[in-house]
């Protein structure tokens, strides 16, 4: 899955436990009628992906949704979800498709004045 929006916040990398588990969180604000502020976490080696990004940048983040079950000491089962990022890339402000050349303006095309439909019938039946 992917989400797209503007970076609202990027936290520092935090290390947990004796094994050196690393986690870094960021918040993305979506651009829609009712903008959402979505927390995305990057773990282990993916923390470093955020080093070249800054607050205010328009990005597209590839994510996985993770869920887990936990039973508390009273025996109640609780469920938790997290959104983990695994790739992040800048979005071009022009909104053009990646790898595609720009489309020339309408004036660059000549109208087909001599077009006869019966000469160009390529239907198979």
PyMOL commands that set and color helices and strands:
alter all, ss='L'
color gray80, all
select helices_A, chain A and resi 44-52+106-108+117-120
alter helices_A, ss='H'
color red, helices_A
select strands_A, chain A and resi 2-10+14-16+21-30+37-43+58-71+77-90
alter strands_A, ss='S'
color yellow, strands_A
deselect
rebuild
show_as cartoon
